[in-house]
Amino acid sequence: MVTGIAGAGKSTFSRSLSAKTGLPVIHLDLWFWQPGWVEPSEADWREKQRDLITSDEWILDGNYHATLDLRLERADTAVFLDTSGWVCVWRALVRGVRKRPDGFQLPQGCDEPALRRLRDEWLLAWRIWRVHRSERDRELEILSRHTNHVALYLLRSKGATRGFLGAIR
């Protein structure tokens, strides 16, 4: 599983990891949102994730702290992208104004006009700025409870992510 705060590069890293391993990627953001950008109940979200991770092989990207334990129970490896808060803020700001890349998917039944994307990403940038350190610490604390059965990799730079991917055969 691949985790880290918003803007850490989880989806990009997961796609690269999938290309190297041939494992399918599950992007949690695609499964979280219901049509019209409605959030599921916690019980529904937990059940959805249980369904998503029934197979033995997957790459899953997303953070969703409240359900991290579910994924860690089934994972054998966790990659935490420990990207600088400044970088994460910058990425959110840029995503707000940049055209989405070809092949980018939105959750089913959710549209994203340019003004909504700008607003949402810039609000996310502000949230990252405010909570980067506390969310990082919270996630690392949850991950640390599972290191007896999950191999944990903390990648702190682009060089570290390239090195990790380069080491995979």
C-alpha positions in Angstrom: 0.0 0.0 0.0 1.1 3.6 -0.7 0.3 6.3 1.7 1.3 9.9 2.7 -0.4 13.2 3.1 -2.3 14.9 0.2 0.0 16.0 -2.5 2.8 13.6 -1.6 2.7 11.8 -5.0 0.8 8.7 -4.0 -1.0 8.2 -7.3 2.0 9.0 -9.5 4.2 6.6 -7.5 1.5 3.9 -7.5 1.2 4.0 -11.3 5.0 3.7 -11.6 5.0 0.8 -9.1 2.2 -0.9 -11.1 4.2 -0.5 -14.3 7.2 -2.2 -12.7 5.3 -5.0 -10.9 2.2 -5.6 -13.1 0.0 -5.4 -10.0 -3.3 -3.6 -10.3 -3.7 -0.1 -8.7 -6.7 0.8 -6.6 -7.0 4.6 -6.1 -9.1 5.0 -3.0 -10.3 8.5 -4.1 -12.1 6.9 -7.0 -14.0 4.6 -4.6 -14.6 7.0 -1.7 -16.8 9.6 -3.4 -20.4 8.8 -4.3 -22.2 10.6 -7.1 -22.4 14.3 -6.6 -19.3 14.3 -4.3 -21.2 12.7 -1.4 -19.1 11.1 1.3 -20.1 7.6 2.4 -20.8 6.6 6.0 -17.9 5.2 7.8 -19.5 1.7 7.9 -20.1 1.8 4.1 -16.6 3.0 3.5 -15.1 0.3 5.6 -17.2 -2.3 3.8 -16.2 -0.9 0.4 -12.5 -1.2 1.3 -12.9 -4.8 2.5 -14.4 -5.6 -0.9 -11.5 -3.8 -2.7 -8.7 -5.8 -1.0 -10.1 -9.3 -1.1 -7.5 -10.4 -3.7 -3.9 -11.2 -2.6 -2.2 -8.8 -5.0 -2.8 -5.1 -5.3 -1.3 -1.6 -4.9 -3.6 0.7 -3.1 -3.0 4.4 -2.8 -4.7 6.7 -0.4 -4.5 7.9 3.2 -8.0 7.9 4.9 -6.6 7.5 8.4 -9.8 6.2 9.9 -9.5 3.0 7.8 -5.8 2.7 7.6 -5.9 -0.3 10.0 -8.1 -2.2 7.5 -5.6 -2.0 4.8 -2.6 -2.7 7.0 -4.2 -5.9 8.1 -4.0 -7.2 4.5 -0.9 -5.5 3.3 2.6 -7.0 3.4 4.3 -3.7 2.4 3.6 -0.1 3.1 5.3 2.8 1.4 5.0 6.1 3.2 5.8 9.1 0.9 7.3 11.5 3.4 7.2 14.5 1.1 7.9 18.0 2.3 4.9 20.1 3.3 6.0 22.8 0.9 6.1 20.4 -2.0 2.6 19.1 -1.2 1.2 22.6 -0.9 2.8 23.5 -4.2 1.4 20.4 -6.0 -2.1 21.2 -4.8 -1.9 24.8 -6.0 -0.6 23.7 -9.4 -3.3 21.0 -9.7 -5.9 23.7 -9.2 -4.9 25.5 -12.4 -3.4 22.7 -14.6 -5.4 20.7 -17.0 -5.9 17.2 -15.9 -3.7 14.7 -17.7 -5.1 12.3 -20.3 -6.5 9.2 -18.7 -7.2 11.0 -15.4 -10.4 9.5 -13.8 -12.9 11.1 -11.6 -15.2 9.1 -9.3 -18.3 7.9 -11.0 -21.1 10.5 -11.0 -18.8 13.3 -10.0 -18.1 16.2 -12.3 -15.3 18.7 -11.9 -15.7 22.1 -13.5 -12.5 24.2 -13.6 -13.7 26.6 -10.9 -14.6 23.7 -8.6 -11.2 22.1 -9.1 -9.4 25.4 -8.5 -11.4 26.0 -5.3 -11.0 22.5 -4.0 -7.3 22.2 -4.7 -6.5 25.6 -3.2 -8.6 24.8 -0.1 -6.6 21.5 0.1 -3.4 23.5 -0.2 -4.4 25.6 2.8 -5.4 22.4 4.8 -2.0 20.8 4.0 -0.3 23.9 5.2 -2.2 23.8 8.5 -2.0 20.1 9.3 1.0 18.6 7.5 3.0 17.9 10.6 0.1 16.5 12.7 -1.3 14.3 9.8 2.2 13.0 9.1 2.8 12.1 12.7 -0.6 10.5 13.1 -0.1 8.3 10.0 3.4 7.3 11.0 2.1 6.3 14.5 -0.6 4.1 12.9 1.9 2.5 10.6 4.4 1.9 13.4 1.8 -0.4 15.1 2.0 -2.8 12.2 5.7 -3.1 11.5 5.8 -6.6 12.9 4.0 -7.9 9.8 4.3 -5.1 7.3 7.5 -4.0 5.7 7.6 -0.2 6.0 9.5 2.0 3.6 9.7 5.8 4.3 10.7 7.6 1.1 11.6 11.2 1.6 12.7 12.4 -1.8 12.3 11.9 -5.5 15.7 10.3 -5.5 14.5 7.8 -2.8 11.4 7.0 -4.8 13.4 6.4 -8.0 15.8 4.2 -6.0 13.0 2.2 -4.6 11.4 1.7 -8.0 14.8 1.0 -9.6 15.5 -1.8 -7.1 12.3 -3.7 -8.2 12.9 -6.4 -10.8 
